[in-house]
């Protein structure tokens, strides 16, 4: 059985070999696949909310601990600085890589949707992408991932600054 020439190996059977329900079943599979792509976007949003909440909570807890610094020894504060900065940095890096992974997953899903649309009467996703300048003009479209990456980078910068301050405090000062 020869595959269609779609570049992805998506179409396994030619319409004439499949039978009269080809178009109907293609449309059902298309609707299901678009729904799956939408669910990935929902999971992506949930992941972003989780990491934003976790980082905000981490910053709040740290602020509460440092706010009580009169009751803590400076060694305790240095340990808290170090733990806070390292755990925050780890959260931010994980967040960055998850955003990147969702971008890759969504990109492949939209390539498949575009291939499916080649066999349908309308191609709304392809048309939308063309209307947005295929992502090449930031005035027409700025990638969601580019915007999403800003948050983990911002938190990472905060954690790196705090880590640097902590390391600087640990360096013995000449007498």
N, C-alpha and C positions, 0 to 999 in steps of 0.2 A: 504494500500500500504506500503510495507516494504522498509525502507531506506537501502542504501548500508552501509556497516560498514566502514566508513571513519573517524570516530571520531569527525567530525565537523558537520555532518548532511548536507553536501554539496550536495551529490547525492541523489536526491529525487526519481528517477525512474531508475530501472535496464534497461540496453540497450535493452534487448529482449522485455521488456514491452513498451518501448518508440517507437520503430519502426526503419525503415531503415535509417532515417536521423540523428540518434543519434550521430554518429561519426562526421559528418559534422557540426552539430550544437554545439557539444561539442568544436570543434576546433574554431568555431566563437566566442563562449563565452570565451574561453581561450584567444584568441587574444585580445578581448575587455578588459578582466580583466588585462592582462599584460599591455595594453595601459593605463588603469586607474592607475595601480601601478606606471608607468612611470610619469604620471601627478602628482601624490602625490610627487614624487621626485623633479619634477620641482617646485611645490609649496613650498617644503621644501627649495630649493635653493633660491627662491624669498624671503622667510621669513628671511633666513640668510643674504641675501643682504640688506634687509630693516633694520634689527637690527644692522648690521655692519655700514651701512650708518648713522643711527640715533645716534649711539654711537660716531662715528667719528665726526659728526656734533656737538654733545653735547660737546665733548672735545675741538673742535675748537672754539666754541662760548665761552666756559669757558676760554680758553687761551686768547682770545681777550679781555674779560672783566678783567681778572687778569692783563693782559699786560697794562691796563690803570689804575692800582691801585693807581697811584699818584693822580688821579683826584677823586678817591672814598675814602670815610671815611673807617676806618677799620671795622666799624659795617656793612657797605654795603658789604665789601668783605666777612665777615663772613656769611652774609645771602646768598650771591651768592655761597660760598663754600657749605653751607648746602643744598641749593636747587639743585645745580649741583650734589652733591654726592648722595642725596636721589633719584632724578629723574634718574640718571644713574644707580643706584643700582636696581631701579624698572624695568628699561628697560632690564638690564642684567638678572634679575630673570625671567621676562616674556620670554626672549629669551631662557633661559635654559629649562623652562617648555615646550615651544613649540618644541624645539629640542627633548625632551623626548617623547612628544606626537607623533611626526612624527615617531620616532623610533618604538613606539608601533604599530602605524598604518601600517608602512611598514612591520614589523615582522608578523603581522596577514595576510597581503596581500600575503606575500611569503609563509606562511603555506598553504593558500588556493591554490596558484599556484602549490605548490608541490603536494597537493592532486589531483588537476586536472590532473597533469602530470602522475599520476599513471594509468590513462586511455588513455594515448596518446602513440604513438610509441616511442617518444623521451622525455627525461626529462632534458632539458638543465639547468634550474635553480637549480634543485637538484644536477646535476653533477657539476655545477660551485661551489655550496656550499661545496660539498665533496672535490673538488680540492683545495678549500681555507681552508681546514682543519676544516670546520664547525665553523670557528671563534675562534678556541681554540689556534691557534698558531699565535701570532702577527707578526712573520716573513713572514707568508703567507698572512695574512689578518688582518688589523686593522680596527675595526668598524668605519664607518664614523661618527657615533654619538659620539664616544670617541674623535675624532678629533674636531668635531663641538662644543662640550662642553667646549673645551679649551678657545675659544674666549669669551664667557660670563663670565667664571671664571676669565680670565685676566682682563676684564673691571671691574668686580666686585671687584677685588683686588685693582685696582686703586681707585675706588670710596670709598671703605672701608678705605683705607689709607688717602684719602682726608677728609673723614668724621671724622676719628680719629684726624687728625691735627686740624680740625675745633673745635672739642669738647675740645681738649687739650687747644686751645687758649681761650676758654670760661671759663676755670677753673681759679678762682681768684688766683693770685700768692701772696705768703706771702711777707709782706713788710719788 
